[in-house]
Amino acid sequence: MLFKPYDLVEVIMSQRSIALGLMMILGMFCAAGRSTADEFHYNNFIIGDRASGMGGAYTGISDDPSGLYYNPAGVAYTTGRNLSASVNAYYNVSKTYNGVIGGNGWERKSSSILPNFFGIVQPMGKFKVGLSYAVPDSIKEDQDQTFHGSLPTALGSPATSYTINFNNEDSSFLLGPSVAMELNSKLSAGLTLYLYHRSTQSILNQLILLQDGRFEWSNQYIESVERGFKPILGFMFTPADKVSVGFSLARILLYGASVNSQSIVKDANAASPNDFTMSFYGSSAKRKYPYEMRLGVAYFASPSLLVSGDGTYYTKVDDPVFGNRVSVFNIALGTEYFRNKNWAVRGGFFTNMANTPQLDAARTNQDEKIDLYGLTASISSFSRNTSITLGGSFAMGSGKAQILSGSKEIQTVDQAGYMIFLSSSYAY
């Protein structure tokens, strides 16, 4: 069975490639890697410095540049002539699939340093205008493992070793302007129009050595690009002096996409030892994305204490090419406490639920399902016009996967990751 970094290839290949794929599935002992980036979750990165410390519970606040991402209506209440913020983050994620090959587990790790967010807000008459850049998802994933022993195969002979080298890079970013204004003393509205760009590149190399002297080898390369827009419409309502309620609606809309792949396979059962098979494929199919609805409530208990909560709902997506996605509801809870005018601490809790259905023991080739839960914390130091924030988050969870292509076996999966961020902001 062929290890595939993308299910997409299995669905949209030409008839010749499908026939070749079936031959590979019948003739090879490998596993099906089904995820790209972390498209099975929607809440992979918490955007912004203050919001990151509060677990992302920010829709009901949004009164600084990161509000351009959560709820642009909130920036109508920013103070000062100019406000800017930047966030840089280091993240590390590890994932273990238990008992995949002869009782051995598969391990994948991802880490990177990246600019997570930059935003600026400027008053312009009755309006507040802004520009922001955000990275909602990014992954640089590696797997380099070799398994030894008498490993079962469907090739007429056990394997003495199985080697897999897998590299997957997948990142998305948003860039665009925003505008917000107060409609009256209790209500404001805002709009952000992001340009959306996503690019992926995946390289997979596999080698199986059999006890009878034969071998099977494959190499696959896949790249894809998506371009589109993400409009975010937001409203902020203040029903009481100490309470604010925020709501935003967003969706990614693609105007262009491309997927290209190429593979080379040496079949262990080929008539000639020099018989290699090559295949190429390209497609412009566009992925469907869900509607994203955020509702947040913030309670300003005192000048030094703030408590907030968010609920984010993602609608169901029916996409026969890229895979159906179930509806998802994530929550976030956060608090902020000013010890004095120079120091503030924040803490938060958040969920990152999988958008895939529960696995069915009677089916094959199903997407993994891992629900994640996380904690965040940060500390900020303020001077007259600037602030510096240091913080981090940790998330973990376990779930189920079906990593072997064509097999009904279901594996348990453990995932854990952390992020450390450093940010600065300036206002005058």
Salt bridges, closest charged atoms under 4 A:
ASP7 OD2 - ARG34 NH2 2.34
ASP38 OD1 - HIS41 ND1 2.82
GLU39 OE1 - ARG198 NH2 3.26
GLU39 OE1 - ARG287 NH1 3.45
GLU39 OE2 - ARG325 NH2 3.18
ASP63 OD1 - ARG50 NH1 2.83
GLU141 OE2 - ARG108 NH1 3.99
ASP170 OD2 - ARG198 NH2 2.78
ASP212 OD2 - ARG214 NE 2.87
GLU226 OE2 - ARG287 NE 2.88
GLU292 OE1 - LYS230 NZ 3.15
GLU292 OE2 - ARG294 NE 2.98
ASP318 OD1 - LYS316 NZ 3.99
GLU336 OE2 - ARG50 NE 2.91
GLU336 OE2 - ARG346 NE 2.72
ASP367 OD1 - ARG34 NH2 2.97
ASP367 OD2 - ARG325 NH1 3.24
GLU368 OE2 - LYS95 NZ 2.77
